[in-house]
Amino acid sequence: MPPVHCICAGHVCLDITPAIEPKAGADLRELLIPGSLVIIGAPKLSSGGPVSNVGIPLVKLGIRTAFMGKVGDDLFGTGLRELFAPYGAERSMAVVPGEVTSYTVVIAPPGYDRIFLHNPGANDTYCAADVDFDQVAEAALFHLGYPPLMRRLYEDGGDEVARIFSRAKKAGATTSLDLAFPDPASPAGRAPWRDILAKTLPHVDIFLPSCEELMYMFDPDTFRALRKRSPDDPVRAYDETHFRFLAAEALALGAGIVGLKSGMRGIYIATASEERLDGFGRAKASREFARRELWQPAYEVAEVRSATGAGDNAIAGFLAGFINGLGPADCLHAAAMAGADNVKELDATSGVRSWEATIADIPRQTPVDVRAGGEFAFDARLALWRGSRDGAGVRR
């Protein structure tokens, strides 16, 4: 078996979504009455978490990818590995006797927002011992996602997640990290995230959190103020000073490329010096990445069916472009296109197309005008908008 281009590690779970038919005149309280029997339809079983939602799109985009999540030797674990089998990715999963495979029951009655009943299962015990570093030593890139949802990775000051990235760097892989938003009232929400990132980011080449996740970790007071200012859509309250602050802090802690996802507004990236980029592993950074600041708006989509997994799919598009040697603007084009394809479908992975189809469609896209109404007035003199339209023909 040839070495893989990329390893997707971290959080993985089985999502179980029962089909609930609409009931005339009923509200949610009438559908879910204690002691009653509610007839439902066939369940939809799907994989969730970044191992799946970044890994499967990467495979579809032509990147040979190994999945390094952790499951138990139970029926849910067997089901997850069967879901991964068509992608040739189930062989790298850690299967641990006696562990419970993480699962989520998604209660989605028609006309109501979804309710998630989640068991973290084996994700809470995931650690460096669950990573096959011999395989990492042959891969071009190592990506890990959602440590805030994995207890072993954030407890004890985050020593374990720092250890994983330190070993991945020593194994010669280019490293990539994504976060998740922790419940503020949980142990994860109270973890010392700035200290954890200070230990970890010197070993992270590509850092791809959301702006809200990082603001919560770097400046909780500003995070709360921005949410209060725009409670329905907090990201709309972020301006260029917030993005620049977050990126500067992450770069100062050691990251090489910082990409801040912001939903329908797009992705902002800022990058370190050539010297720092020279320290990347086997997946080399194009020289165009050095000391850049770019903004890529999301692409307009006529009908958004679901935003589930859109951020993960955008990461897959970015990493696929990076592994293929593209420059920053073209990687951002690919990220925006993969994210747009994702939201056209209900699930988290079926919308992504082949690499060839993805990049061929980019010149026909219309970026969302995130500057409308003066909300996001980036200074054009700083070339912060170059990532949105320049060089519409992505290099093949």
SULHUTA-V361271 format. One record per residue. N is the residue number from 1. SS is DSSP state (H for helix, E for strand, C for the rest). NEAR is the number of other C-alpha atoms within 12 Angstrom. Layout:
n=(N,N)
ss=(SS,SS)
near=(NEAR,NEAR)
This chain:
n=(1,2,3,4,5,6,7,8,9,10,11,12,13,14,15,16,17,18,19,20,21,22,23,24,25,26,27,28,29,30,31,32,33,34,35,36,37,38,39,40,41,42,43,44,45,46,47,48,49,50,51,52,53,54,55,56,57,58,59,60,61,62,63,64,65,66,67,68,69,70,71,72,73,74,75,76,77,78,79,80,81,82,83,84,85,86,87,88,89,90,91,92,93,94,95,96,97,98,99,100,101,102,103,104,105,106,107,108,109,110,111,112,113,114,115,116,117,118,119,120,121,122,123,124,125,126,127,128,129,130,131,132,133,134,135,136,137,138,139,140,141,142,143,144,145,146,147,148,149,150,151,152,153,154,155,156,157,158,159,160,161,162,163,164,165,166,167,168,169,170,171,172,173,174,175,176,177,178,179,180,181,182,183,184,185,186,187,188,189,190,191,192,193,194,195,196,197,198,199,200,201,202,203,204,205,206,207,208,209,210,211,212,213,214,215,216,217,218,219,220,221,222,223,224,225,226,227,228,229,230,231,232,233,234,235,236,237,238,239,240,241,242,243,244,245,246,247,248,249,250,251,252,253,254,255,256,257,258,259,260,261,262,263,264,265,266,267,268,269,270,271,272,273,274,275,276,277,278,279,280,281,282,283,284,285,286,287,288,289,290,291,292,293,294,295,296,297,298,299,300,301,302,303,304,305,306,307,308,309,310,311,312,313,314,315,316,317,318,319,320,321,322,323,324,325,326,327,328,329,330,331,332,333,334,335,336,337,338,339,340,341,342,343,344,345,346,347,348,349,350,351,352,353,354,355,356,357,358,359,360,361,362,363,364,365,366,367,368,369,370,371,372,373,374,375,376,377,378,379,380,381,382,383,384,385,386,387,388,389,390,391,392,393,394,395,396)
ss=(C,C,C,C,C,E,E,E,E,E,C,C,E,E,E,E,E,C,C,C,C,C,C,C,C,C,C,H,H,H,H,C,C,C,C,C,C,C,C,C,C,C,C,E,E,E,E,E,C,H,H,H,H,C,H,H,H,H,H,H,C,C,C,C,E,E,E,E,C,E,E,E,C,C,H,H,H,H,H,H,H,H,H,H,H,C,C,C,C,H,H,H,C,E,E,E,C,C,C,C,C,C,E,E,E,E,E,C,C,C,C,C,C,C,E,E,E,E,E,C,H,H,H,H,H,C,C,H,H,H,C,C,H,H,H,H,C,C,C,C,E,E,E,E,E,C,H,H,H,C,H,H,H,H,C,H,H,H,H,H,H,H,H,H,H,H,H,H,H,H,C,C,C,E,E,E,E,E,C,C,C,C,C,C,C,C,C,C,C,C,C,C,H,H,H,H,H,H,H,H,H,H,H,C,C,E,E,C,C,E,H,H,H,H,H,H,H,H,C,H,H,H,H,H,H,H,H,H,H,C,C,C,C,H,H,H,H,C,C,H,H,H,H,H,H,H,H,H,H,H,H,H,C,C,C,C,E,E,E,E,E,C,H,H,H,C,E,E,E,E,E,C,C,H,H,H,H,C,C,C,C,C,C,C,C,C,H,H,H,C,C,C,E,E,E,E,C,C,E,C,C,C,C,C,C,C,C,C,C,H,H,H,H,H,H,H,H,H,H,H,H,H,H,C,C,C,C,H,H,H,H,H,H,H,H,H,H,H,H,H,H,H,H,C,C,C,C,C,C,C,C,C,C,C,H,H,H,H,H,H,H,H,H,H,C,C,E,C,C,C,C,H,H,H,C,C,C,C,C,H,H,H,C,C,C,H,H,H,H,C,C,C,C,C,C,C)
near=(11,12,18,32,34,47,49,51,49,53,49,51,45,46,34,28,29,25,20,24,20,20,18,11,11,16,15,23,14,17,25,19,12,9,8,10,10,20,15,19,13,12,19,22,23,32,44,39,46,44,51,49,47,54,52,47,48,49,38,31,40,28,35,29,45,44,50,43,52,48,42,33,23,23,20,31,34,28,25,40,36,21,28,35,21,14,26,24,33,32,25,30,39,36,29,23,16,14,24,28,40,40,34,28,26,26,27,25,27,20,16,16,12,19,17,18,18,23,25,35,32,37,42,33,32,43,33,29,21,32,35,29,27,20,31,41,27,29,33,38,46,53,52,54,45,42,47,43,39,40,32,34,40,39,29,18,26,31,26,30,45,34,29,39,46,28,27,41,35,24,27,28,38,44,51,48,48,48,43,35,27,26,16,21,10,15,21,31,25,23,30,27,39,27,23,33,40,26,27,40,37,32,42,44,48,52,46,46,42,39,46,35,33,38,36,34,36,30,22,21,13,24,27,23,19,25,21,17,16,15,14,11,17,26,35,29,29,38,25,31,18,29,37,30,25,39,40,28,29,44,34,23,28,30,40,43,51,48,47,47,43,37,36,31,36,43,48,50,49,40,39,36,25,20,16,28,34,21,28,39,33,31,34,32,38,26,22,25,36,25,25,33,37,42,47,46,41,39,39,25,25,13,15,21,19,24,27,30,39,44,46,47,47,55,51,55,48,48,56,46,39,42,41,32,25,31,33,47,41,41,46,50,52,55,53,53,53,54,51,47,45,41,35,28,24,21,28,38,43,31,33,41,31,25,32,22,21,41,35,21,24,37,24,18,27,23,32,25,24,32,23,13,9,14,16,28,20,29,18,16,10,15,18,29,30,28,36,39,30,23,20,25,20,31,24,18)
